[in-house]
């Protein structure tokens, strides 16, 4: 009896070893006696037990944090930068055959590229031109990972950690810039006010009646303040007429 049971068990075990299920988001790379044999697509697949070996590759987008990197910018400022890398495998065969560990290799490449690219930037550009720098990082890393069958879709610089003394210097610079803008705005306001006053004086000079009306309006405004003492300014033309009459006598 056992002579029949044992072979059946062995056959069933071998068949079970040869049946592989590949998920929708995966590809299976098959090696037959150590040589690449083919790529299995999602679904039920059968391989030859003990002869074939299948490596399953996840084809979904992977998000990997780039560890904090010490970077010296072009203007000699030391900063610590972190980033996140988004990539996916587009050719499972290359990802397995062309590189030993594509996840580790891509992560290391991202770190070295981050230090190299950011080291070419000045601090002000690093803080203000994030989108441009992210695009440059994505292009460089994608070029180097293309032979591995990997597509880098996006690289984002997450945080730029500045030294404490640099933060204080930037705070003083920002405060000085705000003061400068306030003074410029105040000066522009004074300039515009002086222009309006000059225009008003020209108009009043051409129309004596307007000057008298303005004089009366000023008296009304002074009386509305309920002051105990009110000073009535005498128009210049009245004083001039009085002086001329005195000289004629």
C-alpha positions in Angstrom: 0.0 0.0 0.0 2.8 2.4 0.9 4.4 1.8 -2.4 1.4 3.5 -4.1 0.9 6.3 -1.5 4.4 7.6 -1.4 4.7 8.3 -5.1 1.3 9.9 -5.2 2.3 12.2 -2.3 5.6 13.1 -4.1 3.7 13.9 -7.3 1.2 16.0 -5.5 3.9 17.9 -3.7 5.8 18.6 -6.9 2.6 19.8 -8.6 2.0 22.1 -5.7 5.5 23.4 -5.9 5.0 24.1 -9.6 1.8 26.2 -9.2 2.4 29.8 -8.5 -0.1 32.7 -8.3 1.1 36.1 -9.3 -1.0 39.1 -8.1 -2.3 41.8 -10.4 0.4 44.3 -9.2 3.3 41.8 -9.6 5.4 40.1 -12.3 7.3 36.9 -11.9 10.8 36.4 -13.3 11.5 32.7 -14.0 15.1 31.3 -14.0 15.5 27.8 -15.5 18.7 26.2 -14.2 20.1 29.7 -13.5 19.2 31.2 -16.8 16.4 33.7 -17.5 13.5 31.8 -18.9 10.6 34.3 -19.1 8.3 36.7 -17.3 5.1 35.4 -15.8 2.1 37.8 -15.8 -0.6 38.1 -13.1 -2.7 35.0 -12.6 -2.1 31.3 -12.2 1.2 30.1 -13.5 3.0 26.8 -13.6 6.8 26.3 -13.4 8.9 23.1 -13.4 9.6 22.2 -9.8 13.3 21.9 -8.8 14.3 23.2 -12.2 12.6 26.6 -12.4 12.9 29.4 -9.8 10.6 32.4 -9.8 11.3 35.8 -8.3 8.2 37.9 -7.8 8.7 41.7 -8.4 6.2 44.3 -7.1 5.4 46.7 -9.9 3.6 49.3 -7.7 5.0 52.8 -7.0 7.3 52.8 -4.0 7.8 55.8 -1.7 11.2 55.8 0.1 12.5 58.4 2.5 16.0 59.6 1.8 17.8 59.8 5.2 19.0 63.2 6.3 22.0 64.3 4.3 24.7 66.8 5.3 25.1 69.2 2.4 27.4 72.2 2.0 25.9 74.7 -0.4 27.8 76.7 -3.0 28.0 79.7 -0.6 29.5 77.4 2.1 26.5 77.0 4.4 26.1 73.6 6.1 22.5 72.3 6.1 20.8 69.0 6.7 18.4 68.0 4.0 15.7 65.2 3.9 13.7 64.1 0.9 11.3 61.5 -0.4 11.7 59.4 -3.5 8.8 58.0 -5.6 9.7 55.2 -8.2 8.4 52.0 -9.7 9.6 49.1 -11.6 8.7 49.2 -15.3 10.9 46.3 -16.5 11.0 43.4 -13.9 13.6 41.5 -15.9 16.2 44.4 -15.7 15.3 45.1 -12.1 16.3 41.6 -11.1 19.2 40.9 -13.5 20.9 44.2 -13.9 21.2 45.1 -10.3 21.6 43.0 -7.1 19.0 44.9 -4.9 17.2 47.6 -6.9 15.6 49.1 -3.7 18.9 49.5 -1.9 20.7 50.7 -5.1 18.0 53.3 -5.9 18.1 54.6 -2.3 21.9 55.0 -2.3 21.8 56.7 -5.7 19.2 59.2 -4.4 21.4 60.0 -1.4 24.5 60.7 -3.5 22.6 62.7 -6.1 20.9 64.8 -3.4 24.3 65.8 -2.0 25.7 66.5 -5.4 22.8 68.6 -6.8 22.1 70.6 -3.7 25.9 71.2 -3.2 25.7 73.2 -6.5 23.0 75.5 -5.2 23.2 78.6 -3.1 21.2 78.7 0.1 18.7 81.3 -1.1 18.0 79.1 -4.2 17.7 76.0 -2.1 15.0 77.7 0.0 13.1 79.5 -2.8 13.4 77.2 -5.9 12.2 73.9 -4.5 10.2 72.9 -7.6 13.1 73.5 -9.9 15.5 71.5 -7.7 13.0 68.7 -7.3 12.7 68.4 -11.1 16.4 68.4 -11.6 16.8 65.6 -9.0 14.1 63.5 -10.6 15.8 63.9 -14.1 19.3 62.9 -12.9 18.2 59.9 -10.8 15.8 58.7 -13.5 18.7 58.7 -16.1 20.8 56.5 -13.8 18.1 54.1 -12.9 16.8 53.6 -16.4 19.2 50.7 -17.1 17.8 48.9 -14.1 14.2 49.1 -15.4 13.2 51.6 -12.8 11.2 54.8 -13.5 11.6 57.7 -11.0 8.4 59.6 -11.1 9.0 62.3 -8.4 11.6 63.6 -5.9 10.5 66.0 -3.2 12.9 67.8 -0.8 11.0 67.6 2.5 13.0 69.7 5.0 16.0 71.9 5.1 17.4 72.1 8.6 19.5 75.3 9.0 22.1 75.9 11.8 20.8 78.0 14.7 23.1 80.9 14.0 21.9 81.0 10.3 18.3 81.1 11.5 19.0 84.1 13.6 20.8 85.8 10.8 18.0 85.2 8.4 15.5 86.5 11.0 17.5 89.7 11.3 17.7 90.0 7.6 13.9 89.5 7.2 13.3 92.2 9.9 15.6 94.6 8.2 13.9 93.9 4.9 10.5 94.7 6.5 11.8 97.9 7.9 13.2 98.9 4.6 9.9 98.3 2.9 8.0 100.3 5.5 10.3 103.3 5.0 10.0 103.1 1.3 6.2 103.0 1.5 6.2 105.9 4.0 8.5 107.9 1.7 6.3 107.2 -1.3 3.3 108.3 0.7 5.0 111.6 1.6 6.0 112.1 -2.0 2.5 111.6 -3.3 1.1 113.9 -0.6 3.5 116.6 -1.5 2.5 116.3 -5.2 -1.1 116.6 -4.2 -0.4 119.6 -2.0 1.5 121.3 -4.8 -1.4 120.7 -7.2 -3.9 122.1 -4.7 -1.8 125.2 -4.1 -1.7 125.9 -7.9 -5.5 125.5 -8.1 -6.0 127.8 -5.1 -3.6 130.3 -6.5 -5.5 130.6 -9.7 -8.8 131.1 -7.9 -8.9 133.6 -5.0 -12.5 132.7 -4.3 -11.5 129.1 -3.7 -8.9 130.2 -1.3 -11.5 132.2 0.7 -13.8 129.3 0.8 -11.0 127.1 2.1 -10.3 129.7 4.7 -13.9 129.7 5.9 -14.0 125.9 6.0 -10.9 125.9 8.1 -12.5 128.3 10.6 -15.5 126.0 10.8 -13.3 123.0 11.5 -11.5 124.9 14.2 -14.7 126.0 15.9 -16.0 122.4 15.9 -13.2 121.3 18.2 -14.7 123.3 21.1 -11.4 125.0 22.0 -11.3 127.7 24.7 -9.1 129.8 22.5 -9.5 130.2 18.8 -6.9 131.9 16.6 -8.2 133.5 13.4 -5.6 133.6 10.7 -5.7 136.7 8.6 -5.4 136.1 4.8 -2.3 137.4 3.2 -4.1 139.5 0.7 -5.8 141.6 3.4 -2.5 142.2 5.1 -1.0 143.2 1.8 -3.8 145.7 1.1 -3.5 147.2 4.6 0.3 147.6 4.2 -0.1 149.4 0.9 -2.6 151.8 2.4 -0.2 152.6 5.2 2.6 153.3 2.7 0.4 155.6 0.7 -0.2 157.8 3.7 
